Amino acid sequence: MLDLRKLAGQMQGFSQHLTLEAAASRQRLELAQENLKQAFECQQELIERQEKWRDRILFANATPIEPLQTYIDIPIPPKVHTVISTDGSQIAPNHHEIAYCYLLNIGRVILHYGQNRHPLLDSLPEVFYRPEDLYVSRQWGIRTEEWMSYRRTASEITVLAELACNAKTEAPALAMVDGSLIYWFLDKLPMDARDHILPPILEAWQQMRKAEIPIIGYLSASRNIEAMNFLRFLACPHPVPDCISYCPNQLEYLPCKIFESLRDTSLWATQLQPGQRSPLWRSNAQILELYSDQIIYFCYVHVGTEIARIEVPAWVAENSAMFNEALGLILAQVQKGYGYPVAIAEAHNQAVVRGADRSHFFALLEREMIKAGIKNVGTSYKEARKRGSIP
């Protein structure tokens, strides 16, 4: 139990810290706005420096594909359209439960607008219990719990592609997922492990590409700084941005880190009006070298309630008609969802595994185990005790 009286004594110091941090953040933001205006005049020169020295740069950065002062009004979407989304949840494996297994539950949503068609709102559960499912990741030093989350990411995309390609709609359609299309976690995985996760995702994207249904990753409250880091090329005091030679330890104070901890969304909130998007950027994340021709592009959109980061594969970004229509459908989704895309929110609601669902899952599993003749079925004493309290 949390002792609120003891906690209250620490709140004053926390409040003072937040006040100081807010003032420092305002100063960083003003400095970033000044540097952005300077970058308007020398954008091409900065891009050339970035491209020339990209193999010597040690921080994440992106390349603007359009002029930095690009602020484009997003078009009104067609009234007749379809939006598809998936999201996932899970029951993690637990040695203290009646059986060591895990469950993935993929929420599925298809919303038809202006078509007089029923929506799809359901979930697709799958239980993993075979040794090859539970222990395959051990050879790479990856815990089963981590591997489960990676498998869930791949399942969300493959199910999304199946829904999109089988939607049977002549209306414009959009496939949406919650979160980034840049799978940063792959960076730390061995190549053999990546081959279990990334190829199915890229194949699913190709299926949607053939079906001409754009996929977007919607990031709310994004913490990305790839665009802000582009301005570090302007702030670099060295003759060239050769981090390996001049600044090998990126954890130390560096002279180009004048906007440190300032997010992309903070800067674009000062530049965009509701219903506008920022310039389009190409991410230079190293992991994208494995994406073949499906490099990820992104922009920032003022959706009215916040600045959202929108990520798309190259084949969506390079098709201006498809890209603009997708952005219009995103805005419509946010408006229908009162600040957050309704399809993504509903997919989450379909996917989430609540306490009662968890109890029913293990009760069903227990029944099957008893039916199979397995004796002494039950949770460990530790788990049983944790679920109770002192009488």
C-alpha positions as CSV (number, residue, x, y, z in Angstrom):
1,M,0.0,0.0,0.0
2,L,1.3,3.5,-0.9
3,D,1.9,5.8,2.1
4,L,0.5,9.1,0.8
5,R,1.7,11.0,3.9
6,K,5.3,10.1,3.3
7,L,4.9,10.7,-0.4
8,A,3.5,14.3,0.1
9,G,6.8,15.5,1.5
10,Q,8.6,14.8,-1.7
11,M,6.1,16.6,-3.9
12,Q,7.3,20.1,-3.3
13,G,10.8,19.3,-4.6
14,F,9.3,17.6,-7.6
15,S,7.2,20.6,-8.3
16,Q,10.2,22.9,-8.2
17,H,12.1,20.6,-10.5
18,L,9.2,20.7,-13.1
19,T,9.1,24.5,-12.9
20,L,12.8,24.8,-13.7
21,E,12.5,22.2,-16.5
22,A,9.6,24.0,-18.1
23,A,11.6,27.3,-18.2
24,A,14.6,25.5,-19.7
25,S,12.3,23.8,-22.3
26,R,11.0,27.2,-23.4
27,Q,14.5,28.4,-24.0
28,R,15.4,25.3,-26.0
29,L,12.3,25.8,-28.1
30,E,13.0,29.4,-28.9
31,L,16.5,28.4,-29.9
32,A,15.2,25.6,-32.1
33,Q,12.8,28.0,-33.8
34,E,15.7,30.4,-34.6
35,N,17.8,27.5,-36.0
36,L,14.9,26.3,-38.1
37,K,14.6,29.7,-39.7
38,Q,18.3,29.6,-40.5
39,A,17.9,26.1,-42.0
40,F,15.3,27.5,-44.4
41,E,18.1,29.3,-46.2
42,C,20.7,26.5,-46.3
43,Q,18.6,23.3,-46.3
44,Q,20.3,21.8,-49.4
45,E,23.8,22.5,-48.0
46,L,22.8,20.7,-44.8
47,I,21.4,17.7,-46.7
48,E,24.7,17.4,-48.7
49,R,26.7,17.4,-45.5
50,Q,24.4,14.8,-44.0
51,E,24.6,12.6,-47.1
52,K,28.4,12.9,-47.5
53,W,29.2,12.1,-43.8
54,R,26.3,9.7,-43.0
55,D,28.7,6.8,-42.3
56,R,30.5,8.9,-39.7
57,I,27.3,10.3,-37.9
58,L,26.5,8.6,-34.6
59,F,23.0,10.0,-33.8
60,A,19.6,9.2,-35.3
61,N,18.6,11.7,-38.0
62,A,16.2,12.2,-40.9
63,T,16.4,13.9,-44.3
64,P,13.7,16.5,-45.3
65,I,12.2,15.6,-48.7
66,E,10.4,18.9,-49.0
67,P,11.3,22.5,-48.1
68,L,11.4,22.9,-44.3
69,Q,8.9,25.7,-44.5
70,T,6.3,23.3,-46.1
71,Y,2.9,23.6,-44.3
72,I,0.2,21.9,-46.3
73,D,-3.5,21.9,-45.7
74,I,-4.8,18.3,-45.6
75,P,-7.6,17.7,-48.1
76,I,-11.1,16.7,-47.0
77,P,-11.5,12.9,-47.3
78,P,-14.2,11.2,-49.4
79,K,-17.4,10.4,-47.6
80,V,-17.4,6.8,-48.7
81,H,-14.4,5.0,-47.4
82,T,-13.2,2.0,-45.3
83,V,-10.7,2.0,-42.4
84,I,-9.0,-1.1,-41.2
85,S,-7.0,-1.6,-38.0
86,T,-5.5,-4.2,-35.8
87,D,-3.9,-4.2,-32.3
88,G,-2.6,-6.9,-30.1
89,S,-2.5,-7.9,-26.4
90,Q,-1.3,-11.0,-24.6
91,I,-1.2,-13.3,-21.6
92,A,2.5,-13.7,-20.7
93,P,3.9,-17.1,-19.8
94,N,4.2,-17.7,-16.1
95,H,5.9,-20.6,-14.4
96,H,3.5,-20.2,-11.4
97,E,0.4,-20.8,-13.5
98,I,-1.1,-24.2,-14.2
99,A,0.7,-24.5,-17.5
100,Y,3.6,-22.6,-19.1
101,C,2.2,-21.1,-22.3
102,Y,1.3,-17.7,-23.7
103,L,-1.6,-16.2,-25.7
104,L,-1.7,-13.5,-28.3
105,N,-5.0,-11.8,-29.0
106,I,-5.3,-9.6,-32.1
107,G,-8.1,-7.1,-32.2
108,R,-9.6,-6.7,-35.7
109,V,-11.7,-3.7,-36.9
110,I,-13.1,-2.8,-40.3
111,L,-15.3,0.3,-40.4
112,H,-17.2,1.1,-43.5
113,Y,-18.4,4.7,-44.0
114,G,-21.2,5.7,-46.4
115,Q,-21.7,2.1,-47.6
116,N,-24.5,0.7,-45.5
117,R,-22.3,-2.2,-44.4
118,H,-21.9,-3.8,-41.0
119,P,-18.5,-3.2,-39.3
120,L,-16.2,-6.0,-38.2
121,L,-15.3,-5.8,-34.5
122,D,-13.7,-8.9,-33.1
123,S,-10.5,-10.6,-32.0
124,L,-8.4,-13.5,-33.1
125,P,-6.8,-15.4,-30.2
126,E,-3.9,-17.9,-30.6
127,V,-2.3,-20.1,-27.9
128,F,1.4,-20.9,-28.0
129,Y,2.5,-24.0,-26.0
130,R,4.8,-26.1,-28.2
131,P,8.5,-26.1,-27.2
132,E,9.5,-24.6,-30.5
133,D,7.2,-21.6,-29.8
134,L,8.3,-21.2,-26.1
135,Y,12.0,-21.8,-26.3
136,V,13.2,-21.0,-29.8
137,S,14.3,-17.6,-28.7
138,R,16.6,-19.0,-26.0
139,Q,19.3,-19.8,-28.6
140,W,19.7,-16.0,-29.2
141,G,19.5,-15.1,-25.5
142,I,16.1,-13.6,-25.8
143,R,13.6,-14.2,-23.0
144,T,10.3,-15.8,-24.0
145,E,8.4,-12.7,-22.7
146,E,10.3,-10.5,-25.1
147,W,9.9,-12.9,-28.0
148,M,6.2,-13.0,-27.4
149,S,6.0,-9.2,-27.9
150,Y,8.0,-9.4,-31.2
151,R,5.7,-12.2,-32.4
152,R,2.7,-10.0,-31.6
153,T,4.0,-7.2,-33.7
154,A,4.4,-9.5,-36.7
155,S,0.9,-11.0,-36.1
156,E,-0.7,-7.5,-36.0
157,I,0.6,-6.7,-39.4
158,T,-0.1,-10.0,-41.1
159,V,-3.7,-10.0,-39.8
160,L,-4.0,-6.4,-41.0
161,A,-2.9,-7.4,-44.5
162,E,-5.4,-10.3,-44.5
163,L,-8.2,-8.0,-43.5
164,A,-7.2,-5.3,-46.0
165,C,-6.9,-7.6,-49.0
166,N,-10.1,-9.4,-48.2
167,A,-12.2,-6.3,-47.4
168,K,-13.9,-6.5,-50.8
169,T,-14.6,-2.8,-51.0
170,E,-14.5,-0.5,-54.0
171,A,-14.3,2.6,-51.8
172,P,-11.0,4.2,-50.8
173,A,-9.4,2.2,-47.9
174,L,-6.8,2.9,-45.2
175,A,-5.0,0.4,-42.9
176,M,-3.9,1.8,-39.6
177,V,-1.7,0.6,-36.7
178,D,-0.9,2.1,-33.4
179,G,2.8,3.0,-33.2
180,S,5.9,3.1,-35.4
181,L,6.6,1.2,-38.6
182,I,10.3,1.5,-37.7
183,Y,10.9,-1.6,-35.6
184,W,13.8,-0.2,-33.5
185,F,13.9,-3.4,-31.4
186,L,15.2,-5.3,-34.4
187,D,18.5,-3.4,-34.1
188,K,19.6,-5.5,-31.0
189,L,18.4,-8.9,-32.4
190,P,20.7,-11.4,-34.1
191,M,20.1,-11.8,-37.9
192,D,18.5,-15.2,-37.5
193,A,16.0,-13.8,-35.0
194,R,15.2,-10.9,-37.3
195,D,14.4,-13.4,-40.1
196,H,11.5,-14.7,-38.0
197,I,10.0,-11.3,-37.5
198,L,10.7,-8.9,-40.3
199,P,10.1,-10.9,-43.5
200,P,6.4,-11.6,-42.7
201,I,5.9,-7.9,-42.0
202,L,7.5,-6.8,-45.3
203,E,5.5,-9.4,-47.2
204,A,2.3,-8.2,-45.6
205,W,3.1,-4.6,-46.7
206,Q,3.7,-5.9,-50.2
207,Q,0.3,-7.5,-50.2
208,M,-1.3,-4.2,-49.3
209,R,0.9,-2.4,-51.9
210,K,-0.5,-4.7,-54.6
211,A,-4.1,-4.1,-53.3
212,E,-3.3,-0.3,-53.3
213,I,-4.4,0.1,-49.7
214,P,-2.0,2.4,-47.8
215,I,-0.7,1.5,-44.4
216,I,0.2,4.1,-41.8
217,G,1.6,4.0,-38.3
218,Y,0.0,6.6,-36.0
219,L,2.1,7.8,-33.1
220,S,0.4,9.8,-30.4
221,A,2.6,11.7,-28.0
222,S,5.7,10.8,-30.1
223,R,9.1,11.1,-28.4
224,N,11.1,11.1,-31.7
225,I,13.8,13.6,-32.3
226,E,15.0,12.6,-35.8
227,A,13.8,15.9,-37.3
228,M,15.3,18.0,-34.5
229,N,18.6,16.2,-35.0
230,F,18.7,17.4,-38.6
231,L,19.2,20.9,-37.1
232,R,22.3,19.6,-35.2
233,F,24.2,19.8,-38.6
234,L,23.6,23.5,-38.4
235,A,24.8,23.7,-34.8
236,C,27.9,21.5,-35.4
237,P,31.0,23.7,-34.6
238,H,33.4,21.3,-36.4
239,P,34.5,21.6,-40.0
240,V,32.5,18.5,-40.9
241,P,29.9,16.4,-39.0
242,D,32.4,13.6,-38.3
243,C,31.1,12.3,-35.0
244,I,33.5,9.3,-34.9
245,S,36.5,11.6,-35.0
246,Y,35.3,14.6,-33.0
247,C,32.5,13.3,-30.7
248,P,32.8,9.5,-30.3
249,N,31.0,9.5,-26.9
250,Q,27.5,10.7,-27.7
251,L,26.5,10.4,-24.0
252,E,28.7,13.3,-23.0
253,Y,27.8,17.0,-23.4
254,L,28.2,17.9,-27.1
255,P,28.2,21.4,-28.6
256,C,25.6,20.5,-31.2
257,K,23.1,19.2,-28.5
258,I,21.7,22.6,-28.0
259,F,18.1,21.3,-28.2
260,E,18.6,18.2,-26.1
261,S,15.4,16.5,-24.9
262,L,13.3,18.7,-27.2
263,R,11.0,16.5,-29.3
264,D,10.0,17.0,-32.9
265,T,6.4,17.5,-31.9
266,S,7.3,20.5,-29.7
267,L,8.9,22.3,-32.6
268,W,6.1,21.5,-35.2
269,A,3.5,22.6,-32.7
270,T,4.8,26.1,-33.1
271,Q,4.7,25.9,-36.9
272,L,1.5,24.0,-37.9
273,Q,-2.2,25.1,-37.8
274,P,-4.9,22.5,-37.2
275,G,-5.4,20.4,-40.3
276,Q,-1.9,21.0,-41.6
277,R,1.0,18.7,-42.1
278,S,4.8,19.3,-41.9
279,P,7.3,18.5,-44.6
280,L,7.8,14.9,-45.5
281,W,11.0,13.3,-44.0
282,R,12.9,10.1,-44.8
283,S,14.2,8.3,-41.8
284,N,17.8,7.2,-41.9
285,A,17.5,4.6,-39.1
286,Q,20.1,1.9,-39.7
287,I,17.6,-0.9,-39.3
288,L,15.8,0.4,-42.5
289,E,18.7,-1.1,-44.5
290,L,16.8,-4.4,-44.1
291,Y,13.6,-2.9,-45.5
292,S,14.6,-3.1,-49.1
293,D,12.5,-0.6,-51.1
294,Q,10.1,0.0,-48.3
295,I,12.0,2.7,-46.5
296,I,9.9,4.6,-43.9
297,Y,8.9,8.3,-44.5
298,F,7.1,10.4,-41.9
299,C,5.5,13.8,-41.3
300,Y,3.9,15.6,-38.5
301,V,0.2,16.4,-38.6
302,H,-1.7,18.9,-36.4
303,V,-4.8,16.8,-35.8
304,G,-6.4,19.5,-33.6
305,T,-5.7,17.9,-30.2
306,E,-2.0,17.2,-30.7
307,I,0.8,16.9,-33.1
308,A,0.8,13.3,-34.4
309,R,3.6,11.6,-36.2
310,I,2.5,9.7,-39.3
311,E,4.7,7.0,-40.7
312,V,4.3,5.4,-44.1
313,P,6.4,3.1,-46.4
314,A,8.1,4.6,-49.4
315,W,5.4,3.3,-51.9
316,V,2.8,5.4,-50.0
317,A,4.9,8.5,-49.7
318,E,5.8,8.5,-53.3
319,N,2.2,8.3,-54.5
320,S,1.0,11.8,-53.7
321,A,-2.7,11.1,-54.4
322,M,-2.7,8.0,-52.1
323,F,-0.7,9.8,-49.4
324,N,-2.9,12.9,-49.4
325,E,-6.1,10.8,-49.3
326,A,-4.7,8.7,-46.4
327,L,-3.9,11.9,-44.4
328,G,-7.5,13.1,-45.0
329,L,-8.9,9.8,-43.7
330,I,-6.6,10.0,-40.6
331,L,-8.0,13.4,-39.7
332,A,-11.6,12.1,-40.1
333,Q,-10.7,9.2,-37.8
334,V,-9.3,11.6,-35.2
335,Q,-12.4,13.7,-35.3
336,K,-14.7,10.7,-35.0
337,G,-12.7,9.4,-32.1
338,Y,-12.7,12.8,-30.3
339,G,-8.9,13.3,-30.5
340,Y,-7.7,9.8,-31.3
341,P,-8.4,7.5,-34.4
342,V,-11.5,5.6,-33.6
343,A,-10.4,2.5,-35.6
344,I,-7.2,2.1,-33.6
345,A,-9.0,2.7,-30.3
346,E,-11.6,0.1,-31.2
347,A,-8.9,-2.4,-32.2
348,H,-7.3,-1.9,-28.8
349,N,-10.6,-2.5,-27.1
350,Q,-11.1,-5.7,-29.0
351,A,-7.6,-6.9,-28.2
352,V,-7.3,-6.1,-24.5
353,V,-7.3,-9.1,-22.2
354,R,-8.9,-8.2,-18.9
355,G,-8.7,-10.0,-15.6
356,A,-11.9,-11.9,-16.1
357,D,-10.7,-13.0,-19.6
358,R,-7.4,-14.3,-18.1
359,S,-9.3,-16.3,-15.4
360,H,-11.6,-17.8,-18.1
361,F,-8.6,-18.7,-20.2
362,F,-6.9,-20.6,-17.4
363,A,-10.1,-22.2,-16.3
364,L,-10.6,-23.5,-19.9
365,L,-7.0,-24.7,-19.9
366,E,-7.4,-26.5,-16.6
367,R,-10.5,-28.3,-17.8
368,E,-8.7,-29.5,-20.9
369,M,-5.7,-30.7,-18.8
370,I,-8.0,-32.6,-16.4
371,K,-9.9,-34.1,-19.4
372,A,-6.5,-35.3,-20.8
373,G,-5.8,-37.1,-17.5
374,I,-3.2,-34.7,-16.0
375,K,-3.3,-34.8,-12.2
376,N,-2.4,-32.1,-9.6
377,V,-3.4,-29.3,-11.8
378,G,-3.1,-25.9,-10.1
379,T,-1.1,-22.7,-9.6
380,S,1.9,-22.6,-7.4
381,Y,1.6,-21.8,-3.7
382,K,3.3,-18.5,-4.4
383,E,0.8,-17.4,-7.0
384,A,-2.1,-18.6,-4.9
385,R,-0.9,-16.6,-1.9
386,K,-0.3,-13.4,-4.0
387,R,-3.9,-13.5,-5.0
388,G,-5.1,-13.5,-1.4
389,S,-4.4,-11.2,1.5
390,I,-4.0,-11.4,5.3
391,P,-7.5,-12.5,6.6
